[in-house]
């Protein structure tokens, strides 16, 4: 056990102790939890930075600590006087602890344990605020999807253990029958997709929006991104089976597209943020599937911090709608920019697919900023150029510095298929962008599908038999 | 039954729209009465009627009343007095034990007669006989409205059909109805630049809903199994679908209106949003109702298919008739609780007379929970009114004639009152209360072309000014541009991924900054450079003088004027608060009053305006300077605006005034922080104004209870605890009562709106407030909803009126208006003002006159007439020395 994981695990234990006593003085407990997590973040960076093996672990545990600390600190005042302040604080602190364990767990069993515990805690937290009566709609069914993911993960771990793999993540690579491994990897990827709220399994994330803001923020500290952490930890298993990776990339790309469409239909702040999470985590899964573990790690860190902060600020500045109509015009040529530059760069350079997609996204960002700044002064034009370029520098330089879990070279055929997936995705997003900017009217069927995607609700599969509610006769009820 | 008596759909919808509250968007939140459509009814009746109409409780529940009785230290005797004023002192007897009716009602209010307490019920066989006899005998009629067969039938007047269905089956149709319709509503109403557009045929709300579900596999199956199709269940024309749905529900000509009204009342946020948006036309509201009826029809068709009956209301009711809905408190519990309270020997009840039992049970219905809660409200009102009127009437007279050091005009807002009281500890300072927009009905044009009215919601802005953030440096300009590029990218699917990967890490330092030292945002109008924006003419000199004259007339600003006359508007500073504008100035339409104060000060300092004022008899000496200021109610700081316009000769006066303001602010801050639960030197006020996780930055107008209209010396030295709107007024300068008429038509109405908003948001926060802030979700930048998919919320959040969940801070009380003027004079003015009389006669507010000569308070009686209010009080408001000296 490295010193890093000892420190982080100790923090988790301390948090659990704190959680046990949190219901009496919830505000104080949450504030102390935030302090503990801040200390753990500092310790993680000091202990882990620079070490070869624990490099990525150090950054991820620092991230989880900082974001969870911010969420707890936020909750300590935000939840003051709330109807469920006590039980909420208790479960929230415990959830932060479970997330920390997920990051630093050294064995598959501990990992699965923490994973399941965190799911159950989220179910419990959302249950406290489950809609009653007129205020909101039911979310119970959608949340249960999480449990399906848990079952998949536990099954994968059991299969691996049964097939003679070591319980330690370090000794995971000890091979066994390929079919068993593929089976386990498939189960693992399914649980990862559900945890990452990859569409069409994103319903549970929207159901959590009925719970307080602080939980939505904390979900981004190691809960939704636990899927990516699982991929890093089980990397040897996944890399041995490129097909599985490719499927992950395709599922990720699908989530990017569907998440983007959902975000274009939501008009509530939290709903937009959740749809954007589906989109961004899909992007990260796609990068993972294409073998770009460094990019995926950076995306995980950056997205978690950004989105958690956005949730915490979701009450700010109403009335300043960024989407008020100001006549955005669309050019049919703009549809061709992203896919076109992908094809051109692919022909001219030997960049990997993941890099290519990212470059195309930065080109889109440049054009976006440029279109906005065209009418403004030189400061605006400078900003519109400098911001994307600076961003690109960060996005391409940092993954080299971050110690990614594994450096990979995938077989040629995987790379080529991944390229097709990426091109399809870019084309889809460009068309969606065009349809939005040109205010194209969706066909009726597409509209209905898209709405049920943006407002996920389990569709009844059959007409259920209706059972009347038979109340007992009133006299008997009074005496029993 | 004549044909012309059948109301048209349009007239029904128009009548429904008349009942709906007004909707105000979050960036211009104005507190208003959610029951404004019921103000034409007497208060008690209005609350009952509205409770049915909205399907929600309109009175504070008894648990809340009990907590308030404890926290407000209201004696049981005071509560009993309020009850006895409405309930005869007659005897109530059961099996030989006798108590009085008010005692019985008091016990129920205080929870000493608890029908929910089931202890000992099981073992007591004696109750069987009594209850059985009751159930069979003729006395059963008095056992409760929920008993009997008739209640088992669906009544459109009482509830929607989905609600009835939910009560009789294990279905969750009310929630599913929301889930089917609200997403469509959100997209159709708020879709903007960043959204995908709806199909070509889905222009209206109902059409969008129809397109959403026409291809739905599940409901197509349901329709097919019920022998119909989706096209038949959801025809294209709005009128057809409403007629079809009403027909299938079995609502005839007189059932249509209640049925539609229940649907509007159950989705009151969206209904009033659409009704307010459309003004006089109600097409959108009709579409909304059509959508809800169609969705409801789909749901009960599904239920009918599941039961194997015809898909209409009468068939479903017939099929489910055998199942009794969950009942209210039953006769046996009531009887047992009463027996317990009477300390009746257990065996004695069996011997009780059936008539006695029936009479006792009937009392539970005649004096229900709403009745008891309203008596508690009256008790709080009485307990507050008596000391207030007593202090006002026995206040010593005014003798001051010397020139004051400074005169400060504040907003009538209840948050000004304690600051004014602190300021007046210094006898050389005078304060006045005036509507916070100072009569300057202006709009502020924003850079993006929109504008915000800075005047009460009942006034149209007369002109607009443009505000500039003034002297923006290249650095802040660059920062704005960078965040502009970033902000635009983050919602674009292609650029968004690049944005997150490239710039997302910058959220780490931002997060640390927010956690450790957040900055509050205050929307401020800085340099007002340009008048006459938006094509509206700025007032000319004559109009400016007219506005200025209003200040002197209405406030009775005392001459000789002080060297400094401060016009102090107010605003607030909070972070990450969707209800920020609810803390700003209500008279400025939910904005701060800085711009209004600055404009009026500017006008009053002009020589041309002063020349015109002199013609009206308002001679303003040369050495008088008008200064604008802004009171930050979260931090209790007062900032002098346009300092550069103050001549050097007045620098000394200004400095000493600022010291006084700072001292008053510090004292008030300390006191306010105590009420928020943090003690110490009040520095936490600054933390609260900056902290992005703070849900109670200040108490706003909570605990408001009265509007005092009169000369300031009448209230000088009185401590109202920040519960009074104080409007300055001198009846001697108001010959024909025109000014009092103005006060009764504008400030009083605004105060009543605020008071009613706080009343109902406290009484039932879930229905008339906006629930807890922690689960709120801002929709379309205009409103909040609870959670993922709820109705738009209209009122204040729970945290604005409660210390903690279930612990009210605000006391639900109706507004008391106390006027310092002769009784006959006020009566004359009232005779002319029908709107004010309507509120008074329906007991939405109460009016007291403190006759300056008689020095005896008189209470206005609904219907006309005055009653002397006996100023007997247990704990009079002490009058501090500064008042006595005056």
Interface residues (C-beta under 8 A of the other chain):
Chain A: X34 X66 X67 X69 X70 X73 X74 X75 X76 X77 X78 X79 X80 X81 X82 X83 X85 X129 X131 X133 X134 X135 X136 X137 X138 X139 X206 X207 X209 X210 X211 X212 X213 X214 X256 X257 X260 X261 X263 X264 X265 X266 X267 X268 X269 X270 X271 X272 X276 X279 X280 X283 X295 X298 X299 X301 X302 X303 X305 X306 X308 X309 X310 X312 X313 X314 X315 X316 X317 X318 X319 X320 X321 X322 X323 X324 X325 X326 X328 X338 X358 X360 X361 X362 X364 X365 X368 X369 X372 X373 X376 X379 X380 X382 X383 X384 X386 X387 X388 X390 X391 X392 X393 X394 X395 X398 X426 X429 X430 X432 X433 X435 X436 X439 X440 X441 X442 X443 X444 X445 X447 X448 X450 X451 X454 X455 X457 X459 X460 X461 X462 X463 X464 X465 X466 X467 X468 X469 X470 X471 X473 X474 X475 X477 X478 X479 X480
Chain B: X25 X26 X27 X28 X121 X122 X127 X128 X131 X132 X135 X147 X167 X168 X169 X170 X171 X172 X174 X175 X176 X178 X179 X182 X183 X184 X186 X187 X189 X190 X191 X192 X193 X194 X195 X196 X197 X198 X199 X200 X201 X202 X211 X212 X213 X214 X215 X216 X217 X218 X221 X222 X225 X266 X302 X303 X305 X306 X307 X319 X320 X322 X323 X324 X325 X326 X327 X330 X332 X333 X448 X474 X477 X478 X481 X482 X484 X485 X486 X487 X488 X489 X490 X491 X492 X493 X494 X495 X496 X497 X498 X499 X500 X501 X502 X503 X504 X505 X507 X508 X510 X511 X512 X514 X515 X521 X575 X576 X577 X578 X581 X691 X692 X693 X694 X695 X696 X766 X767 X771 X772 X773 X774 X775 X776 X777 X778 X779 X780 X781 X782 X784 X785 X786 X787 X788 X789 X790 X791 X799 X802 X803 X804 X805 X806 X807
